[in-house]
Structure formats: C-alpha cells, structure tokens
Amino acid sequence: MDGEEFRHWSRRAADWGADYRAGLRDRPVRAQTAPGEIAARIAASPPEEPEAMEAIFQSFEADILPGMTHWQHPRFFAYFPANAAPVSVVAEYLVSAMAAQCMLWQTSPAATELEGRVTDWFRQAIGLPAEFSGTLQDTASSATLAAVLTLRERALGWRGNSKGLSGQPRLRVYCSGEVHTSIDRAVWFAGLGADNLVRIPIEGPGRAMNPQALQAAITADREAGYLPAGIIACVGGTGCGGRDDIRAVAEIAAREDLYLHVDAAWAGSAMICPEFRELWDGVEGADSIVINPHKWLGAQFDCTVQFLRDPSQQVRALAIRPEYLKTSGQDEITNYSEWSVVLGRRFRALKLWFLMRAHGLTGLREMIRNHVAWSVELAQKLGGEPDFEIITEPMLSLFTFRYSPAHLSGDEEAIAAANRALLEAINADGRIYLTQTLVDGRFVLRFQAGQFETTRDDVMLAFDVITGLARKAG
Ligand SMILES: Cc1ncc(COP(=O)(O)O)c(C=O)c1O
C-alpha cells in the first residue's frame, strides 16, 4: 500500500466508522450468527498472492460484520459497557497511525509525560488525594495482577521473586464473593493458590464484606500460622454492583498492616460526580485502586487507570532493568513499563486527553447522571409491574430483576427456566441486549445503561421489549 492508497483507505475506514455509528440503532445488538458460521466464510488457508483492498473491504462487510456484537449500540445493556466516545476513536486513529511502542520514557517522551498529566487530571476529577499517582494499564485484570504481586512481595519481605514461594509462609488474601473473577485469577497467577483467597461473608443491601467477619478471619489465620497479606475490596461488583464498606475495610488493613486493593473498574468512572463518592467513602485508605475509563467514561477499549499510594512498592515488585532497556543519563525519568506486568505499552493517554478535553467533566458527568437516572426510572417502572420483581435495587446504573408471574409462584425452578427463556428471546429479538447473573443462587437478568449515545428513549424501549416478550411467552 503506497502513501496515496493509505490516505484513500484511511478515509474509507473513517467514513465507514461514521456511517456504522450512525446506523447502529437499525442493527440487532447481539450478533445473530451460529457458532462456526463466520469461520466457515473465511478461507482456510492464507492467500499466496496479494488481494485488492476493495475485495478485502467488501468481505469485511459481508463476512465479518454479521458476526459482530455491537458494543457501541445505544441499546447495549449487557455485561458492563465498553463505551467509546467518537472523540476517543479519533484519538485512536492517530495512535494507530503513529503505532508507537511506549514502554520507556525515551521510546516516546510525550506518551509518558501525557500519561502522568492525564492520570492526574483523572485523579482530580474523581476527588482522590494528591498522594496518589496514576498509571495506565491495558485492563483491570492486569492492574489487579500487578497489585497482587506487589502485596505478595511486600508480605514476603521482597523475597518471593528471588526465592520462589516454596518454603515461604502461606499467604492469605481476603475478599467477598462479589468480586470479579480477575481477582481469583490474579491470586492463581501470583502462585498464592485459590485456597488462600478467603471469602468473607457479606451483609446488607450493598452486599459488603462483614468487617467483624473480616477481622475474625485475619485473627484466626494468624493464630493458625498463615501470613495475611492483603485485602481486595470492590465498589461495583460485576454481578449486581456489590460494594464494600471501604472505610471499615481500610481501617482493618491499616491496623493489620495489610495491602488494600480496591476494584472500582466499572463504578470508578461515576466518581467524577461528587454525589456518588459516598459509595467509596474511605477510599483514600487504599494502596491501589483500579478504574476502567474503557468501561463507562467513554475511552475506547483498552484504557485502565491504576492509582497507587506508593508506586515504588509496585516498581520494586515488577521492575527489571536489563542493559538493553537502560536509558543512559536519565535516571530520574519514569518508565511506566516498570509499573506493569507487560513490557510493551500502547499510547493510551492520548484518547483520555482528547476525551476529557472534548467533553469536559461537565459533559461526562451529565452522561453518567443520565444513565443512572434512566436506570432508576426503568427499575421503578419494571418493579411496579405485578409479574416482575426487582432483585437488587440500582447501584448507579445497574440493577437485577426477574419475571415471576403469579402462576409460577413458589416454583423456583420454573421461574429460573422462564427467565432463561426470556433472556434468549430478548437477545434473539435484537432490539436490546441483556445478560444474566446469580443472586443468592437465583437466576436473574441484569440491566445496566452505559453507552455513550444511549438516550432515555432507548432505556424506555427496554421496558416494552422485556415486558412484551415475557408476556408473549406466558
Ligand atoms: C468489577 C470488575 N473488575 C474487573 C473487571 C475486569 O476488567 P478488564 O476486562 O479490564 O480486565 C471487570 C470486567 O467486567 C469488572 O466488572
């Protein structure tokens, strides 16, 4: 591809992107293809000869697009969002054109220096104290892994990396059952063992770890010869938005000298609105906090911010300085790859910078407040229907519910089967997209609003789709 062709196809791609986003409401949200259907359309072996771009582009539209689930669809109400404001997509075009690998300060000083600035903007926007330093990670999963490796090394007197875990005391980490599975995997990958991730019972509508039970588990573990190492708290658990009492947990962490990592991957973006900050009251007591602007702030995937009270601990756990990565004469600069599990780094700061400048905090707050208000309105409307139950009340823009008509009353298996069938009918219908979870063993449907272009009408259409399809099935 020569320069002129590159210009032509870049423009085609940009035009395509704008048309795609404008036409999303006319597409089914979830891909409607059967397993293997897309693979069957793709040649089984690679082409020996070059193909024309026109043909490649056409097969993208004909063969690939039908198998896409449209995450930017305004009626994507499944999982958590991965909302990408158009302006962050524009920034990504630029990042993609430069294609820089920003692992060290000197491999692109602007990427490092903008990362420092823009994470500090975000820190101010969510009201965290100035003692926190931010860095951009690819995902919350790898930020959490970095935190767990740090808490492991800290507890082992920084000997785990050199000596290995055999012969070391058995470390313990504490969390509730509401945390995302990235916590389990971080504990596995850090070599601590799933059996040493201690689940603390939950209480109250927030489904928070019971602080007395947490304290009792730590005390009992010390008496039994284990070495408590850290606590992982959540604000906005994935299933139904569980949130720990961060102040109470932080007090225990401080008293017991344990590392505290807070997973606010989804809910953290809402902290740009001061009125929601009570949900993570006490967060300044954390050592590490993870938030995904790629979930709800509008930063195109991927873009995770990790805030650290003392980054030198994470650097001590993760940094390695072979000769080929040294930056001669520049000892005082920051190399953010030393803050992460992976070495290579995309230039993620640019899209956060574009996003925050183009929308301002005012625009971003309005988006989040609208999502919360519309979800609350939908939950109230659905909860007012005689054949629907709200199972967990809205936590920000997430709530869970189920269909439970009078004729199925008391028959839990039949209610679960009806809700499984309803979910499938909703997603096959295509106007909206929902997913499910279990709440205290009950199969329930989740609703969250978080797409950048979602309107109140989109949310209200969900009411018609859900109730209409439920009653049609009976
Ligand atoms: C609460 C929570 N934490 C962590 C994650 C993992 O996020 P990521 O995909 O960025 O690793 C998720 C994903 O949905 C989540 O909901």
The ligand as a Gaussian input file, in Angstrom:
#p B3LYP/6-31G(d) Opt

LIG

0 1
 C      -15.714000      -5.157000      38.656000
 C      -14.791000      -5.620000      37.558000
 N      -13.480000      -5.707000      37.795000
 C      -12.619000      -6.116000      36.840000
 C      -13.058000      -6.450000      35.591000
 C      -12.058000      -6.888000      34.561000
 O      -11.914000      -5.865000      33.631000
 P      -10.875000      -5.967000      32.432000
 O      -11.625000      -6.546000      31.279000
 O      -10.448000      -4.554000      32.190000
 O       -9.762000      -6.831000      32.866000
 C      -14.416000      -6.389000      35.290000
 C      -14.920000      -6.728000      33.952000
 O      -16.064000      -6.602000      33.630000
 C      -15.302000      -5.960000      36.300000
 O      -16.626000      -5.903000      36.074000

